[in-house]
Amino acid sequence: MSNCAGGIQTRPICYFQAFGNEIAGNTFTGNGFFGNPGNGDLGNATESVIPGNCFHDNTDTSGTVTSDPPDIQTVDGTCGGPAPGDPALAAQIVCASGLLQASGFPPCPSDPPTNYPQTTKIKLLPLPPQTTMPNPCAGVPANPWCPAAGSGHPAAGTAGLAATPGGYMPNTPRDRVGRL
C-alpha cells in the first residue's frame, strides 16, 4: 500500500479528491470506443466541492464533445464555483482498474454491461536511434550548462554531461536514456 497522505484511505484504495482543476482548450478524437457508460472525452467523478473542477473550450474532432456528466462544459463550466460531477463515474473507474477483484472483492455488477479489457502484458519497445543536437546551447540564455550564451556548446565539466564524438551524452549508466 502506498502513502495516502492527503487522501482518504478506504482499505486498499487511496482516494484523492480532485478539486479546483481547470480543463480547457483540449482537442479529442477517438475516445469512448469501449462503449461503457461514462466513456467519453471528459469526465468529472468528484462530489460537489468548492472550488469544483471546471471544463470549457474543449473540442472533439467529431464535432461533439462526449462527457460524464453529459454536457460537462455547461454543467461544470464555471471555474471557482461548485461542480456537481458524477460520483457514479468513480465507481466505474474503480471497476475498470480491476483493483477490487484483485483485492478479493466480488466482481463489479454487470448491469449496465461493461467492457474494461485488462492489461495482460506490458511490453516496452526500444527507442529508435536519435541524432544528437549539434549545438545544444545555440540561442539559449546563459545558464550553468551554457555559461557562454550562444557558443553552441555546454561548459566543460558540466555535471551530468560528458563530451562524446557525437555530441554530449549523460555520463552515468542510469541517465543514458536519450541523447541531448
N, C-alpha and C positions, 0 to 999 in steps of 0.2 A: 504494500500500500504506500502511496506517495504522501508527501507532506501536504496536508489540506489547509494550511494556514490561510485564512481569509475566505475559506469556502465553508460549505455545510456538509459535514461528514454523515453519510447515511449508509452504514455497513460498508460494502466495498466501493461505494460511489462517493466521489467528492464533487459537489455541485457548486459552481461559481456563478452567482447571479450577475448577468450581463446588464449593465445599465449605462445610459449616457453616451452610447456609441452612435455616431452619425455614419450611415451607409449611403453614399451619394456618388453620382456620376459614373457608375459602372455599366458595362455593356455585357450582356449574357447571350449565350447561344447553346442549344442542345441540352438544356437541363430538364430534369423530371422524367427521364426516359424509363425509370423503373415502374412508373405508374402508380405509386403508392400515394395515399392521402398525405398531403403536406409536401410532396416532391415538387420542386419548382425552382425559380431563380432566387427568391429571397424568403427568409423565414425569421420570425421573432417568437422564440419559445418561452420567453420570460413572462413572469407575472407582472402586473402593472406596478411600476415604481416611478418615482420622480427623481431625477430626470430619466425618462424612458429612452429606449433606442429609437432613432428616427431614420426614416428611409425617404429619399427624394432624388429626382433627376436620374434614376436608373432606367436603362432601356434593355430590350431584348431584340435580337436581330429578326425575330419572327414578327415583331410589331406589338406583341403583348407580353408584359412582364407578369409572370406567374408567381404567386406568393401564398404563404400561410402565416397570418390570416389573409384571406382574399383581399385584394385591393390595398395592400400594405402601405403604399405610398400616400393613400388618403387616410386610412385608419391610424397609421403610426407615422404620419408625415410631418408632424410639428416637433421640432427639436426643443428640448427643455421642459416639455410637459409630460403628462402621463402617456404611456404607450401600452395598450392592453395586451398585445401579443396573443399567442395561443398556447397555453400551458400544455395542451394535449400533444403539441409538437414535441415537447421534451420527452414524453413517453415514447414517441416514435423514434426519436434519436437513440434512446437507451435500447430499444428493441433492435434497431439497425446495428448497433455496436456489437450485439451478441454477448455483452457483459453479464446480463442476468443469467442466461443459460450456462455460461462458463463458470458462474459462481454457484450453480446448483439450484437456481430458482426455476420455476416452471416456465415453459416457452411463452412467448408473447401471444396474446389472443389472435385468432385467425379471422376475426370479424372486426373491421374490414380486412379483406385479404391483403397480405403484404408480401413483397418480394425483395428481400435485402440479401443479395449474394454476399457471402463471407469470403474474405481473403484466405486462400489456401496455401499460398507460397509467395514469398517476396523475392524478386529477382532484381538485383541492381545491375544495370547494363554499364559497360565501361564507357567512359567518355572518349569521344574521338580526339585524335591529336589536335592540338591547337597551337597556332603560331604565337610566339612571344611578341609583346609590344616592342616595337623598335625604339621608341623614345618615351618611356613611361612618365617622365617629368615634363615633357614638352607642353607648354601652355598652362601649367598649373602654378598657383602662387607658391612662394617659398614655404616649406614646411620641414619637419625633421627628416623626412626621407628625401626631399628635394630642396636642399638649402639654397642652391644657386638656381632660382626660378628661371625656367626657360632653357636650362642647359641640356635637357633631354635625358639626363642620366641621374639615377639616385646617388646619394652621398656614399662614399667608400665606407665600408664597415657599418652601414645602417643595420640595426638589429632586425633579424629575420630575413635579410636579403643577402644573397651571395652572387657575385658575377659568374656567369657561365658563358660558353661560347655563343649560345643562342640568345642571351639577354640576361635577365635577372630571375632567380628562382628561389623560393623559400628554401632555407638551408637546414631544416630539420625534417626527418622522415615523416612525422605526423602532419607536417604542413605541406607536403608535396601532393596536394590535391589538384591544383591548377597552376598554370604559369601566369606570371604578371606581365 
